Amino acid sequence: MSLVVQSLAKRYDGVAVFSGVSLTVAPGEFVAIIGESGVGKSTLLNCMAGLDQWDQGTVQLDGVDLGQLGDDGRALLRRQKVGFVFQAFHVLPHLDVAQNIALPLLLLGERDAAQTDLRVAAMLDAVGLAGLGARLPQQLSGGQLQRVAIARALVHRPSLLLADEPTGNLDPTTAARVMDALVSQTRAHGASMVLVTHSEAAAARADRILHLDATGVRSNAGASAAP
């Protein structure tokens, strides 16, 4: 999926969080966005998903202008084509791991229980959680919960994955494992990915690194980007 952001601006109480943000993410490309705390990285990611409003500019997903869609239209587009990995996991505590991962399929109307079980089992195996589907979230570590969040975001095979500080709460070893799962699974499905992060190690995994500040985004000269 192609993502095109043009001249995007966001203000709170008249004060600009960012402005003049323009970027394009090609199908299958992995772009990392870095920047100082408070510059609006998470807000920008939420705008890309149509979860937040912006004050100026456009966001297009596969040629569809999100600004021209209502709330229902944006929600449907997210269900069909976008996966979102939150820093705070946002797993539902009363559902077991397998049920949490299956939620996007249920929201898309998947009624074949056997097919759902197969997809969920495959995702559990892919992120290194095989055999843990019956556990409740409170029985897992932080790294395991983040991998549940990744599996849930990818189980419906979205064209675009948006990841908000997915390693921010993790120790370096666990963070590396989470990034391994994130990168391998997006590559396997040919999905585009936008990652916002403070982690240089996580950003270095990207095809391209962009730096966000109040006046827009620029290539992060001097940072190494790895395929």
C-alpha positions in Angstrom: 0.0 0.0 0.0 1.2 3.5 -0.8 0.9 6.2 1.8 1.1 9.8 0.8 1.1 12.7 3.4 1.1 16.2 1.9 1.7 19.4 3.8 0.1 18.0 7.0 -0.3 20.4 10.0 -1.6 19.7 13.5 -2.4 22.3 16.1 -3.5 22.2 19.8 -5.1 25.4 21.1 -3.7 27.3 18.2 -0.1 26.1 18.8 1.5 24.1 16.0 2.6 20.6 17.0 4.0 20.1 13.5 3.4 21.6 10.1 4.5 21.1 6.5 4.9 17.3 6.9 5.1 15.7 3.5 6.3 12.1 2.9 5.6 9.1 0.7 5.9 5.5 1.8 6.1 3.1 -1.1 4.4 -0.4 -1.1 6.6 -2.7 0.9 8.8 0.0 2.3 9.8 0.3 6.0 10.2 3.9 7.1 11.3 4.9 10.6 10.4 8.3 12.0 12.5 9.7 14.9 12.4 13.0 16.7 12.5 14.7 20.1 9.9 14.0 22.7 6.8 16.1 22.3 7.3 16.8 18.6 4.2 14.8 17.7 5.5 11.5 16.4 2.5 9.5 17.9 0.1 12.2 16.8 1.4 12.0 13.2 1.0 8.2 13.2 -2.5 8.6 14.5 -3.3 11.0 11.6 -1.9 8.5 9.1 -4.4 5.9 10.5 -7.2 8.4 10.5 -7.5 8.1 14.3 -6.8 11.8 14.9 -7.9 14.9 13.0 -5.4 17.3 11.4 -5.8 21.0 10.6 -4.2 21.2 7.2 -3.0 19.0 4.4 -3.9 15.5 3.2 -3.4 11.9 4.0 -3.9 9.3 1.2 -3.9 5.5 1.6 -3.8 3.8 -1.8 -5.2 6.9 -3.4 -8.0 7.3 -0.9 -8.1 10.7 0.8 -8.8 10.0 4.5 -10.0 13.6 4.9 -12.9 12.9 2.6 -14.1 9.9 4.6 -16.4 10.0 7.6 -15.7 8.1 10.8 -17.3 4.9 9.6 -15.4 5.1 6.3 -12.1 5.5 8.1 -12.8 2.7 10.5 -13.7 0.3 7.6 -10.5 1.3 5.8 -8.4 0.6 8.9 -10.1 -2.8 9.4 -9.3 -3.9 5.9 -5.9 -2.4 5.2 -4.2 -1.1 8.3 -2.6 -2.7 11.3 -1.6 -0.6 14.4 0.8 -1.6 17.1 0.5 0.5 20.2 3.3 1.1 22.7 0.9 0.3 25.6 -0.1 -3.1 24.0 -3.9 -2.4 24.4 -4.7 -6.1 24.7 -8.1 -6.9 26.3 -7.5 -8.5 29.8 -10.7 -10.6 29.8 -9.8 -12.4 26.5 -7.1 -15.0 26.2 -4.2 -14.5 23.8 -5.8 -16.3 20.9 -9.0 -14.3 21.2 -7.1 -11.0 21.3 -5.3 -11.9 18.1 -8.4 -13.0 16.4 -10.3 -9.7 17.0 -9.4 -8.1 13.6 -10.7 -11.2 11.8 -14.0 -11.1 13.7 -14.4 -7.4 13.0 -14.0 -8.2 9.3 -16.8 -10.7 9.6 -14.8 -13.9 9.4 -17.2 -16.7 10.5 -15.1 -19.7 9.7 -13.9 -20.7 13.1 -11.4 -23.3 11.8 -9.9 -20.8 9.4 -9.6 -18.3 12.2 -7.9 -20.8 14.4 -5.4 -21.6 11.7 -4.5 -18.0 11.1 -4.1 -17.3 14.8 -2.0 -20.4 15.3 0.2 -19.4 12.4 0.7 -15.9 13.8 1.5 -17.2 17.3 4.1 -19.4 15.8 5.5 -16.6 13.7 6.1 -14.3 16.7 7.4 -17.0 18.9 4.4 -17.6 21.1 3.3 -21.0 19.9 1.3 -22.9 22.6 0.4 -19.8 24.5 -2.9 -19.0 22.9 -5.0 -20.1 26.0 -3.1 -17.8 28.4 -4.6 -14.6 29.7 -2.6 -11.3 29.2 -1.7 -11.0 32.8 0.2 -14.3 32.6 2.6 -12.9 30.0 5.7 -10.7 30.2 5.9 -7.3 28.5 7.8 -8.7 25.6 5.3 -11.4 25.1 2.4 -8.9 25.2 4.1 -6.8 22.6 4.4 -9.8 20.3 0.7 -10.5 20.9 0.0 -6.9 19.8 2.1 -7.5 16.7 0.3 -10.7 15.9 -3.1 -9.0 16.3 -2.0 -6.2 14.0 -0.9 -8.5 11.2 -3.3 -11.4 11.4 -5.7 -9.9 8.8 -2.7 -9.3 6.5 -2.9 -5.5 6.3 -1.2 -3.6 3.5 0.2 -1.0 6.0 1.5 -1.4 9.5 1.8 1.5 11.8 3.9 1.0 15.0 4.1 3.4 17.8 7.2 2.9 20.0 6.8 -0.8 20.0 10.0 -1.4 21.9 9.7 1.6 24.2 8.9 -0.4 27.4 11.3 -3.3 26.8 14.8 -4.2 27.7 17.3 -4.3 24.8 17.3 -8.1 24.4 13.5 -8.3 24.4 13.3 -5.2 22.1 15.5 -6.9 19.6 13.3 -10.0 19.5 10.2 -7.8 19.1 11.8 -6.0 16.2 12.8 -9.3 14.6 9.2 -10.4 14.7 7.9 -7.1 13.4 10.3 -6.9 10.5 10.1 -10.5 9.5 6.3 -10.6 9.5 5.8 -7.3 7.5 8.4 -8.5 5.0 6.7 -11.9 4.7 3.4 -10.2 3.9 4.9 -7.5 1.7 3.4 -4.8 3.9 4.5 -1.2 4.2 5.5 -0.1 7.7 5.9 3.2 9.4 7.6 3.0 12.8 8.0 6.0 15.2 10.6 5.4 17.8 13.3 6.9 20.1 15.4 3.7 19.6 18.4 4.1 17.3 18.6 0.3 17.1 15.0 0.0 16.0 15.3 2.8 13.5 18.5 1.3 12.0 16.4 -1.7 10.8 14.4 0.6 8.4 14.9 1.2 4.7 14.8 4.9 5.4 14.9 7.1 8.4 13.1 10.5 8.7 13.5 13.1 11.4 10.4 14.9 12.5 10.4 18.4 14.0 7.9 21.3 14.2 8.6 22.3 10.6 8.3 19.0 8.8 10.3 15.9 8.1 13.7 15.5 6.6 16.0 12.6 5.8 18.1 11.7 8.8 21.5 12.5 7.3 24.3 10.5 8.9 21.9 7.7 10.2 22.4 4.3 8.7 19.4 2.6 7.2 19.4 -1.2 6.7 17.1 -3.1 4.4 
